[in-house]
Amino acid sequence: MLAYIIRRTFAAVVLLLVVSAVTFGIFFLLPRLAGETTDQLAAQYIGKNPSPDALLAVKKNLGFDQPLYVQFGRFIKQIFAGAQYKYGPDATTCHVPCFGYSFKNHIEVWPEIESRIPVTFSLAIGAAVIWLLSGVATGVVSALKPKSIFDRFSMGVALAGVSLPIFFTGALLHYLFSYKWNVFGDLHYVNFTDDPISWATNLILPWISLAFLYSALYARLTRAGMLETMSEDYIRTARAKGLPERQVVVRHGLRAALTPILTIFGMDLGLLLGGAVITEQVFSMQGIGFFAVSAISDNDLPKILGVTMIAAFFIVLCNLLVDLLYAVIDPRVRLS
């Protein structure tokens, strides 16, 4: 088990380095291959109509006049060691972890992202609990009672959930329960430590609208997996041995059917932790996704780059946790 954990952790670290290199290439190598000059690249950091002195300062601070491998080394180093940017007699420090510095607004990127992480985490984790429990439970019951009224109704609702986009269901729920009926009032994020009840109350609608899509998908996947698993020979053998039906379903049937569910859950949760863009926009939640949209609108390259790196980190981390959970659910995975 320890060897398996070490292998997977090492693979995750290597993957993060590869993702960092690809991200660096997208933002710095591809523009050069397309014919963009260092002045044009530096101008993306300081806005329109920059002065020659400002362009020169950015090129010197970011090393745009140096080889790409040197720039990539500085790009990785500043995350762990920080960086300093000089403008004449003045110097600005980008503290560890340094995911970039916005020369347009003269702020560090990481503190801006860090202040928005609790919003996105609260939104993603709460919705994930709802869609995982409701989706898996619905899929199991539907598989155990195929072609029943519950099965047909739940799969019909699941089809609607998969078909309806989040910006429609979210806006509809927001309009009905916040404006028309005023059940929840004006939604805004409240820190969990300040008021747990207000924290949950303001996130119920975003949780439901986000979980509706995913729970529908998970219900269909669980149902398909359970139908296939419950027809296997070892399930009939377990029943022939006289095991209770609950133990047969949970320990033998559901445990085998959860493997593909874990795979997609790691990807979905990682993507949401990187920013639930549409949901945050619909409910005006100032999370990472909202921050990413504003960065793209402002064409603020350091912010976009920082959000991209953070999102990639969350996706790799969630997939690492999924790999470790595989070893718990299926011991045969440890030998792979």
C-alpha positions in Angstrom: 0.0 0.0 0.0 2.8 2.4 0.9 4.6 1.7 -2.4 1.3 2.4 -4.3 0.9 5.8 -2.5 4.4 6.8 -3.3 4.0 5.9 -7.0 0.8 7.8 -7.3 2.1 10.8 -5.5 5.3 10.9 -7.6 3.1 10.6 -10.8 1.0 13.5 -9.5 4.0 15.7 -9.0 5.3 14.9 -12.5 1.9 15.7 -13.9 1.9 19.0 -12.2 5.3 19.9 -13.8 3.9 18.8 -17.2 0.8 20.9 -16.7 3.0 23.9 -15.6 5.1 23.5 -18.8 2.0 23.3 -21.0 0.4 26.3 -19.3 3.7 28.3 -19.7 3.9 27.3 -23.4 0.3 28.4 -24.1 0.8 31.8 -22.6 4.4 32.5 -23.6 5.6 30.1 -26.4 2.5 30.1 -28.7 2.3 33.9 -28.9 5.9 34.0 -30.1 5.3 31.3 -32.6 2.4 33.3 -33.9 4.7 36.3 -34.4 4.1 38.3 -31.3 7.0 40.5 -30.2 8.2 40.9 -26.6 6.8 44.4 -26.6 3.4 43.1 -27.5 3.6 40.4 -24.8 4.7 42.9 -22.2 1.8 45.2 -23.1 -0.7 42.5 -22.0 0.6 43.0 -18.5 0.1 46.8 -18.3 -2.9 47.6 -20.5 -3.4 49.8 -23.5 -1.1 52.5 -24.7 1.8 51.7 -22.3 4.8 54.0 -22.1 8.2 52.8 -23.3 9.6 53.0 -19.8 6.7 50.7 -18.5 7.3 48.2 -21.3 11.0 48.2 -20.6 10.4 47.6 -16.9 8.0 44.7 -17.5 10.4 43.0 -20.0 13.2 43.3 -17.5 11.2 42.2 -14.5 9.7 39.1 -16.3 12.8 38.3 -18.4 11.1 38.4 -21.7 14.5 39.1 -23.4 15.9 35.8 -22.0 15.6 32.3 -23.4 12.3 30.5 -22.8 13.8 27.8 -20.6 15.2 30.5 -18.3 11.8 32.2 -18.2 10.2 28.8 -17.4 12.7 28.3 -14.6 11.8 31.7 -13.1 8.1 30.9 -13.6 8.4 27.8 -11.4 10.9 29.3 -8.9 8.8 32.3 -8.1 5.9 30.0 -6.9 8.2 28.7 -4.1 10.6 31.5 -3.6 8.6 34.6 -4.5 9.8 37.4 -6.7 10.7 41.1 -6.7 9.8 43.6 -9.4 11.6 47.0 -9.7 10.3 50.2 -11.1 13.1 52.7 -10.9 13.9 53.3 -7.2 10.8 51.4 -6.1 10.5 47.6 -5.7 7.5 45.4 -5.3 7.6 42.0 -3.7 5.4 39.1 -4.7 5.3 36.8 -1.7 5.3 33.0 -1.6 3.4 31.4 -3.2 3.8 33.9 -6.1 1.3 33.0 -8.8 1.9 36.3 -10.6 1.6 40.0 -10.1 -1.0 42.2 -11.8 0.8 45.2 -13.2 -2.5 46.8 -14.2 -3.9 46.9 -10.7 -0.5 46.6 -8.8 -1.7 43.7 -6.7 -0.5 40.1 -6.1 -2.6 37.4 -7.7 -2.5 34.8 -5.0 -4.1 36.9 -2.2 -6.9 37.7 -4.6 -7.5 34.0 -5.4 -7.0 33.0 -1.7 -9.8 35.3 -0.6 -12.2 33.7 -3.1 -11.2 30.0 -2.3 -13.7 29.7 0.6 -16.6 30.7 -1.6 -15.7 28.2 -4.3 -14.9 25.5 -1.8 -18.2 26.0 0.0 -20.1 25.9 -3.2 -18.3 22.8 -4.7 -18.2 20.7 -1.6 -21.8 21.3 -0.6 -23.1 20.5 -4.1 -20.8 17.5 -4.3 -22.3 16.0 -1.2 -25.8 16.5 -2.4 -25.3 15.1 -5.9 -23.2 12.2 -4.8 -25.7 11.0 -2.1 -28.8 11.7 -4.1 -27.4 10.5 -7.4 -26.0 7.2 -6.1 -29.0 6.4 -3.9 -31.4 7.1 -6.8 -29.3 5.0 -9.2 -29.2 2.0 -6.8 -32.9 2.0 -6.1 -33.7 2.3 -9.8 -31.3 -0.6 -10.6 -32.9 -2.8 -7.9 -36.4 -2.0 -9.2 -36.0 -1.8 -13.0 -39.0 -0.7 -15.1 -40.9 0.3 -11.9 -42.7 3.6 -11.5 -39.9 4.9 -9.4 -37.3 3.9 -12.0 -39.2 5.5 -14.9 -39.9 8.7 -12.9 -36.3 9.1 -11.6 -34.7 8.4 -15.0 -37.1 11.0 -16.5 -36.0 13.6 -14.0 -32.4 12.6 -14.6 -32.9 13.1 -18.3 -34.3 16.6 -17.6 -31.4 17.3 -15.2 -28.8 16.3 -17.8 -30.6 18.3 -20.6 -31.2 21.6 -18.7 -28.1 23.9 -18.4 -27.1 25.3 -15.1 -27.6 28.9 -16.2 -31.3 28.1 -16.8 -32.1 26.1 -13.6 -30.0 28.4 -11.5 -31.6 31.6 -12.9 -35.1 30.0 -12.5 -34.5 29.0 -8.9 -33.0 32.4 -8.1 -36.0 34.2 -9.6 -38.6 32.1 -7.9 -37.1 31.7 -4.4 -35.3 35.0 -4.1 -37.4 37.5 -6.0 -40.9 36.3 -6.6 -41.5 34.4 -3.3 -38.6 36.0 -1.3 -37.9 32.8 0.6 -34.2 33.3 0.8 -34.0 37.0 0.1 -30.8 38.6 -1.4 -28.2 35.8 -1.6 -24.7 36.6 -0.6 -21.8 34.6 0.8 -21.3 34.4 4.6 -18.3 32.9 6.2 -19.0 29.5 7.9 -17.1 30.6 11.0 -19.2 33.8 11.3 -22.7 32.2 11.0 -23.0 28.6 9.9 -26.8 28.9 9.5 -26.6 31.9 7.2 -23.7 30.3 5.4 -25.9 27.3 4.5 -29.1 29.3 3.8 -27.3 31.5 1.3 -25.8 28.5 -0.5 -28.9 26.2 -0.7 -30.0 27.5 -4.1 -26.5 27.4 -5.7 -26.1 23.9 -4.2 -29.4 22.6 -5.6 -28.9 24.2 -9.1 -25.4 22.8 -9.4 -26.2 19.4 -7.9 -29.3 18.9 -10.1 -27.1 18.5 -13.2 -24.5 16.2 -11.6 -26.9 14.1 -9.6 -28.9 13.3 -12.7 -25.7 12.1 -14.4 -24.6 10.1 -11.4 -28.0 8.5 -11.1 -27.8 7.2 -14.7 -24.2 6.0 -14.3 -24.9 4.2 -11.0 -28.0 2.6 -12.4 -26.1 1.3 -15.4 -23.3 0.0 -13.3 -25.5 -1.6 -10.8 -27.6 -3.4 -13.5 -24.4 -4.8 -14.9 -22.9 -5.8 -11.6 -26.0 -7.4 -10.1 -26.1 -9.8 -13.0 -22.6 -11.2 -12.3 -22.0 -14.7 -11.2 -20.4 -13.7 -7.8 -23.6 -11.8 -6.9 -25.7 -15.0 -7.4 -23.1 -17.0 -5.4 -23.3 -14.5 -2.5 -27.1 -14.8 -2.5 -26.8 -18.6 -2.7 -24.6 -18.6 0.4 -27.4 -16.9 2.3 -26.0 -13.4 2.7 -28.5 -10.7 3.6 -29.7 -8.7 0.6 -28.4 -5.4 2.0 -24.9 -6.9 2.3 -25.1 -8.3 -1.2 -26.1 -4.9 -2.6 -23.8 -2.7 -0.6 -20.7 -4.8 -0.1 -20.6 -6.7 -3.4 -22.8 -4.8 -5.9 -22.3 -1.1 -5.0 -18.7 -1.5 -4.2 -17.9 -2.8 -7.7 -20.1 -0.2 -9.4 -18.5 2.7 -7.6 -15.2 2.5 -9.5 -16.3 4.5 -12.5 -18.3 6.9 -10.2 -15.1 7.7 -8.3 -13.3 8.4 -11.6 -15.8 11.0 -12.8 -16.3 12.4 -9.3 -12.6 13.3 -9.1 -12.7 15.1 -12.4 -16.0 16.9 -11.6 -14.9 18.0 -8.1 -11.5 19.2 -9.3 -13.1 21.3 -12.1 -15.5 22.9 -9.7 -12.8 23.7 -7.2 -11.0 25.4 -10.0 -14.0 27.6 -10.4 -17.8 27.0 -10.8 -17.9 29.8 -13.3 -21.6 29.7 -14.4 -23.1 29.1 -11.0 -21.0 31.9 -9.4 -22.1 34.3 -12.2 -25.8 33.4 -11.8 -25.8 33.9 -8.1 -23.1 36.7 -8.0 -20.8 34.6 -5.7 -17.4 36.1 -5.7 -15.5 32.9 -6.1 -12.6 31.7 -8.3 -14.8 31.4 -11.3 -16.1 34.9 -10.9 -12.5 36.1 -10.5 -11.5 34.2 -13.7 -14.3 35.9 -15.8 -13.3 39.3 -14.6 -9.7 38.6 -15.3 -10.5 37.6 -18.9 -12.8 40.6 -19.3 -9.9 42.9 -18.2 -7.4 41.0 -20.3 -5.2 40.7 -17.2 -2.8 38.0 -18.2 -1.2 37.3 -14.7 -4.6 36.8 -13.2 -5.6 34.4 -16.0 -2.4 32.5 -15.6 -2.7 32.3 -11.8 -6.3 30.9 -12.0 -5.2 28.4 -14.7 -2.4 27.1 -12.4 -4.7 26.9 -9.4 -7.4 25.0 -11.3 -4.9 22.6 -12.7 -3.6 21.9 -9.2 -7.0 21.1 -7.8 -7.8 18.8 -10.7 -4.5 16.9 -10.2 -5.0 16.8 -6.4 -8.6 15.4 -6.7 -7.4 12.7 -9.2 -4.6 11.7 -6.8 -7.2 11.3 -4.0 -9.3 9.2 -6.3 -6.4 6.9 -7.1 -5.8 6.4 -3.4 -9.5 5.6 -2.9 -9.3 3.0 -5.6 -6.9 1.0 -3.5 -9.4 1.1 -0.6 -12.4 0.0 -2.8 -10.5 -2.5 -5.0 -7.3 -4.0 -3.5 -6.3 -5.3 -6.9 -5.5 -1.8 -7.9 -2.6 -1.7 -5.5 -0.8 -4.3 -7.6 -1.0 -2.2 -10.8 
